[in-house]
Amino acid sequence: MTKSRKVALVTGASKGIGRATAVVLARDGYSVVINYCKDTKSAHKVLNECNKYSSGNFVIKADISNEESVKNMFSDVKKKYKTIHVLINNVGIFDEKDSPNNLFVFNKIFQNNLISHVMVIKYARQLMGKGKIINISSIHGRLGHGRPSAIAYSALKAALESYTKNLAKELAPDILVNAIAPGRVVTHMWKYPTISEQRRLGRTHLIKRMIQPEEIADGILFLVHNDAVCGEVLTIDGGMSLVTLG
């Protein structure tokens, strides 16, 4: 991809992996659409940071679990840019009440973490000629991984990876679809753990530490630049996939 007026949309970009990804794309010369749902203050902080590196960045509030909201978001993007080149499906939730018997949580997680991605891609495709779509999965979605206390989340991520691979077959060679499967990353999902908590939580990784959001963003940028990777799930888990999850 050339860097002349390339546009990237990052969902859930007000914090964590989304924030780090928005910034690294701005540093790479992209005009970044910073999607968020609730935290306006944080989203504008990300905008200010992106503006240090590129122009044309803007913030857009949208609940991507709601199709009308998604439709309106892309209508606004079309008015400003006409087209987008990169879509990062980052937004997602985790529910502490996740369990094998909690059907409410299953519905909630699949609606917010999978159906929302499908809706976003549906409308993004209308603005994309050639480009890249990258979904954020999790190491918990891999065969044999996950745990009963995160059963809906794990099942969702497995479904997302299957969706990614089959969508890649549909959209290549014009749009290359891939995913990233992180291990434990220092984000709001882990309640921004202290240094000592990071060491404890990072023991499940062979690198013996948690992963920083910027390290995931670097992997995303690799997929944005690479035109030979298609339908793959890039694991960035510090060796967690080599350790049995309980």
Kinemage of the C-alpha trace (Angstrom):
@kinemage 1
@onewidth
@group {chain A} dominant
@subgroup {mainchain}
@vectorlist {calphas} color= white
{ca met a 1} P 0.000 0.000 0.000
{ca thr a 2} L 1.143 3.528 -0.723
{ca lys a 3} L 0.800 6.143 1.961
{ca ser a 4} L -1.048 8.784 -0.102
{ca arg a 5} L -4.290 9.505 1.724
{ca lys a 6} L -4.828 6.051 3.137
{ca val a 7} L -7.707 5.798 5.594
{ca ala a 8} L -8.007 3.339 8.480
{ca leu a 9} L -10.985 2.763 10.752
{ca val a 10} L -10.342 1.308 14.210
{ca thr a 11} L -13.300 0.229 16.329
{ca gly a 12} L -13.040 0.541 20.093
{ca ala a 13} L -10.123 2.919 19.656
{ca ser a 14} L -10.457 4.985 22.826
{ca lys a 15} L -8.262 2.703 24.929
{ca gly a 16} L -6.114 -0.426 25.048
{ca ile a 17} L -5.241 -2.227 21.836
{ca gly a 18} L -7.513 0.080 19.827
{ca arg a 19} L -5.747 3.195 21.082
{ca ala a 20} L -2.296 1.747 20.414
{ca thr a 21} L -3.373 0.661 16.928
{ca ala a 22} L -4.824 4.052 16.042
{ca val a 23} L -1.571 5.748 17.055
{ca val a 24} L 0.709 3.321 15.188
{ca leu a 25} L -1.388 3.730 12.034
{ca ala a 26} L -1.234 7.518 12.334
{ca arg a 27} L 2.549 7.252 12.672
{ca asp a 28} L 2.496 5.251 9.459
{ca gly a 29} L 0.746 8.108 7.686
{ca tyr a 30} L -2.863 6.932 7.829
{ca ser a 31} L -5.828 9.165 8.455
{ca val a 32} L -7.512 7.322 11.307
{ca val a 33} L -11.209 7.095 12.099
{ca ile a 34} L -11.324 6.636 15.867
{ca asn a 35} L -14.516 4.815 16.809
{ca tyr a 36} L -15.729 4.742 20.394
{ca cys a 37} L -18.992 4.161 22.241
{ca lys a 38} L -18.860 5.802 25.688
{ca asp a 39} L -15.536 7.346 26.690
{ca thr a 40} L -15.509 10.645 24.804
{ca lys a 41} L -12.642 12.103 26.819
{ca ser a 42} L -10.320 9.175 26.105
{ca ala a 43} L -11.275 9.123 22.422
{ca his a 44} L -10.269 12.764 22.042
{ca lys a 45} L -6.975 12.094 23.795
{ca val a 46} L -6.307 9.443 21.144
{ca leu a 47} L -7.260 11.954 18.454
{ca asn a 48} L -4.794 14.490 19.831
{ca glu a 49} L -2.055 11.873 19.849
{ca cys a 50} L -2.819 10.771 16.279
{ca asn a 51} L -2.788 14.386 15.124
{ca lys a 52} L 0.893 14.580 16.059
{ca tyr a 53} L 1.685 12.186 13.229
{ca ser a 54} L -0.966 12.486 10.495
{ca ser a 55} L -3.810 14.659 9.265
{ca gly a 56} L -7.459 13.970 8.580
{ca asn a 57} L -8.034 11.981 11.768
{ca phe a 58} L -11.431 12.195 13.394
{ca val a 59} L -13.505 10.735 16.211
{ca ile a 60} L -16.854 9.081 15.670
{ca lys a 61} L -19.221 7.773 18.340
{ca ala a 62} L -21.094 4.597 17.428
{ca asp a 63} L -22.374 1.509 19.171
{ca ile a 64} L -21.264 -1.208 16.794
{ca ser a 65} L -23.626 -3.750 18.338
{ca asn a 66} L -26.465 -1.687 16.835
{ca glu a 67} L -26.844 -1.895 13.058
{ca glu a 68} L -28.435 1.527 12.652
{ca ser a 69} L -25.547 3.071 14.563
{ca val a 70} L -23.040 1.205 12.369
{ca lys a 71} L -24.853 2.312 9.226
{ca asn a 72} L -24.780 5.950 10.343
{ca met a 73} L -21.074 5.697 11.206
{ca phe a 74} L -20.177 4.567 7.706
{ca ser a 75} L -22.432 7.203 6.200
{ca asp a 76} L -20.358 9.842 8.028
{ca val a 77} L -17.110 8.175 6.953
{ca lys a 78} L -18.259 8.123 3.326
{ca lys a 79} L -19.045 11.844 3.417
{ca lys a 80} L -15.552 12.622 4.666
{ca tyr a 81} L -13.383 10.118 2.803
{ca lys a 82} L -15.463 8.273 0.170
{ca thr a 83} L -13.398 5.158 0.827
{ca ile a 84} L -11.400 3.319 3.496
{ca his a 85} L -8.403 1.057 3.052
{ca val a 86} L -7.938 -0.616 6.434
{ca leu a 87} L -10.488 -1.849 8.961
{ca ile a 88} L -9.425 -3.002 12.421
{ca asn a 89} L -12.249 -4.827 14.218
{ca asn a 90} L -10.988 -4.371 17.742
{ca val a 91} L -13.974 -3.659 19.954
{ca gly a 92} L -15.099 -6.412 22.293
{ca ile a 93} L -16.402 -7.226 25.757
{ca phe a 94} L -15.852 -9.805 28.475
{ca asp a 95} L -18.420 -10.705 31.136
{ca glu a 96} L -17.394 -11.935 34.580
{ca lys a 97} L -20.671 -13.907 34.756
{ca asp a 98} L -19.643 -16.056 31.794
{ca ser a 99} L -20.450 -19.718 32.489
{ca pro a 100} L -21.735 -22.827 30.668
{ca asn a 101} L -25.300 -22.140 31.862
{ca asn a 102} L -25.588 -18.384 31.377
{ca leu a 103} L -27.468 -18.041 28.093
{ca phe a 104} L -27.849 -14.280 28.591
{ca val a 105} L -24.074 -13.865 28.590
{ca phe a 106} L -23.718 -16.109 25.531
{ca asn a 107} L -26.155 -13.912 23.610
{ca lys a 108} L -24.532 -10.718 24.879
{ca ile a 109} L -20.993 -11.774 24.009
{ca phe a 110} L -21.848 -13.136 20.569
{ca gln a 111} L -23.879 -10.018 19.720
{ca asn a 112} L -21.158 -7.610 20.838
{ca asn a 113} L -18.089 -9.561 19.719
{ca leu a 114} L -19.124 -11.441 16.579
{ca ile a 115} L -22.354 -10.140 15.066
{ca ser a 116} L -21.044 -6.606 15.551
{ca his a 117} L -17.937 -7.495 13.514
{ca val a 118} L -20.117 -8.953 10.771
{ca met a 119} L -22.192 -5.766 10.657
{ca val a 120} L -19.153 -3.503 10.573
{ca ile a 121} L -17.596 -5.493 7.730
{ca lys a 122} L -20.879 -5.519 5.829
{ca tyr a 123} L -20.865 -1.723 5.629
{ca ala a 124} L -17.089 -1.333 5.391
{ca arg a 125} L -17.012 -3.441 2.230
{ca gln a 126} L -19.203 -0.855 0.507
{ca leu a 127} L -16.377 1.678 0.937
{ca met a 128} L -13.444 -0.627 0.229
{ca gly a 129} L -11.866 -1.405 -3.106
{ca lys a 130} L -8.560 -2.950 -2.156
{ca gly a 131} L -7.441 -3.134 1.436
{ca lys a 132} L -7.047 -5.045 4.672
{ca ile a 133} L -9.447 -6.250 7.352
{ca ile a 134} L -7.984 -7.406 10.656
{ca asn a 135} L -10.105 -8.940 13.417
{ca ile a 136} L -8.924 -9.150 17.017
{ca ser a 137} L -9.359 -12.676 18.301
{ca ser a 138} L -7.784 -14.281 21.379
{ca ile a 139} L -5.625 -17.240 22.236
{ca his a 140} L -8.706 -18.526 24.101
{ca gly a 141} L -10.335 -19.221 20.762
{ca arg a 142} L -7.821 -21.869 19.749
{ca leu a 143} L -8.623 -25.584 19.766
{ca gly a 144} L -8.272 -26.977 23.304
{ca his a 145} L -7.841 -23.562 24.874
{ca gly a 146} L -10.101 -21.429 26.995
{ca arg a 147} L -11.714 -22.278 30.298
{ca pro a 148} L -15.257 -22.997 31.582
{ca ser a 149} L -15.405 -19.608 33.321
{ca ala a 150} L -14.866 -17.955 29.916
{ca ile a 151} L -16.758 -20.461 27.790
{ca ala a 152} L -18.872 -17.997 25.804
{ca tyr a 153} L -15.861 -15.739 25.207
{ca ser a 154} L -13.714 -18.692 24.086
{ca ala a 155} L -16.442 -20.047 21.797
{ca leu a 156} L -16.939 -16.587 20.329
{ca lys a 157} L -13.264 -16.206 19.477
{ca ala a 158} L -13.195 -19.647 17.841
{ca ala a 159} L -16.187 -18.615 15.736
{ca leu a 160} L -14.510 -15.319 14.857
{ca glu a 161} L -11.431 -17.134 13.569
{ca ser a 162} L -13.567 -19.421 11.394
{ca tyr a 163} L -15.430 -16.370 10.099
{ca thr a 164} L -12.097 -14.662 9.359
{ca lys a 165} L -10.790 -17.579 7.304
{ca asn a 166} L -13.972 -18.038 5.301
{ca leu a 167} L -14.319 -14.306 4.666
{ca ala a 168} L -10.731 -14.305 3.408
{ca lys a 169} L -11.745 -16.858 0.769
{ca glu a 170} L -14.587 -14.593 -0.298
{ca leu a 171} L -12.748 -11.262 -0.475
{ca ala a 172} L -9.242 -12.128 -1.706
{ca pro a 173} L -7.325 -10.961 -3.624
{ca asp a 174} L -8.750 -7.427 -3.375
{ca ile a 175} L -9.318 -7.374 0.389
{ca leu a 176} L -7.047 -9.492 2.573
{ca val a 177} L -8.637 -10.660 5.820
{ca asn a 178} L -6.597 -11.802 8.817
{ca ala a 179} L -6.778 -11.845 12.603
{ca ile a 180} L -4.565 -11.406 15.651
{ca ala a 181} L -4.785 -13.737 18.665
{ca pro a 182} L -3.288 -12.005 21.720
{ca gly a 183} L -2.486 -13.516 25.073
{ca arg a 184} L -2.887 -11.460 28.245
{ca val a 185} L -2.558 -7.786 27.338
{ca val a 186} L -2.402 -4.851 29.757
{ca thr a 187} L -5.816 -3.312 29.024
{ca his a 188} L -9.039 -2.309 30.747
{ca met a 189} L -10.283 -5.906 30.407
{ca trp a 190} L -7.662 -6.789 33.025
{ca lys a 191} L -8.534 -3.618 34.949
{ca tyr a 192} L -5.140 -2.081 34.138
{ca pro a 193} L -3.137 -4.267 36.548
{ca thr a 194} L -0.288 -2.900 38.625
{ca ile a 195} L 3.291 -3.944 37.883
{ca ser a 196} L 3.149 -6.683 40.525
{ca glu a 197} L -0.202 -7.921 39.187
{ca gln a 198} L 1.232 -7.928 35.676
{ca arg a 199} L 4.056 -10.172 36.848
{ca arg a 200} L 1.572 -12.564 38.452
{ca leu a 201} L -0.770 -12.646 35.456
{ca gly a 202} L 2.191 -12.894 33.092
{ca arg a 203} L 3.352 -16.170 34.606
{ca thr a 204} L 1.065 -17.979 32.164
{ca his a 205} L 3.306 -16.677 29.351
{ca leu a 206} L 6.692 -18.152 28.591
{ca ile a 207} L 8.038 -14.600 28.475
{ca lys a 208} L 6.918 -14.251 32.120
{ca arg a 209} L 5.190 -10.927 31.680
{ca met a 210} L 1.998 -9.505 30.250
{ca ile a 211} L 1.932 -8.105 26.733
{ca gln a 212} L 1.731 -4.368 26.090
{ca pro a 213} L -0.967 -3.008 23.723
{ca glu a 214} L 1.755 -1.498 21.529
{ca glu a 215} L 3.166 -4.981 20.901
{ca ile a 216} L -0.197 -6.098 19.506
{ca ala a 217} L -0.414 -2.898 17.453
{ca asp a 218} L 2.980 -3.688 15.902
{ca gly a 219} L 1.592 -7.053 14.786
{ca ile a 220} L -1.432 -5.356 13.280
{ca leu a 221} L 0.805 -2.964 11.366
{ca phe a 222} L 2.736 -5.958 9.995
{ca leu a 223} L -0.498 -7.396 8.585
{ca val a 224} L -1.453 -4.000 7.170
{ca his a 225} L 1.839 -3.838 5.267
{ca asn a 226} L 2.090 -7.458 4.174
{ca asp a 227} L 0.352 -8.445 0.943
{ca ala a 228} L 1.125 -12.169 1.151
{ca val a 229} L -0.648 -13.060 4.412
{ca cys a 230} L -4.276 -14.048 3.869
{ca gly a 231} L -6.755 -15.908 6.057
{ca glu a 232} L -4.276 -16.320 8.891
{ca val a 233} L -4.438 -15.796 12.642
{ca leu a 234} L -1.230 -14.224 13.920
{ca thr a 235} L -0.530 -15.377 17.482
{ca ile a 236} L 1.060 -12.820 19.799
{ca asp a 237} L 0.762 -14.510 23.166
{ca gly a 238} L 4.218 -14.579 24.703
{ca gly a 239} L 4.246 -18.353 24.434
{ca met a 240} L 0.908 -18.785 26.221
{ca ser a 241} L -0.321 -21.192 23.541
{ca leu a 242} L 2.397 -23.606 24.623
{ca val a 243} L 1.059 -23.639 28.166
{ca thr a 244} L -2.081 -25.549 29.207
{ca leu a 245} L -4.856 -23.150 30.151
{ca gly a 246} L -6.974 -24.115 33.123
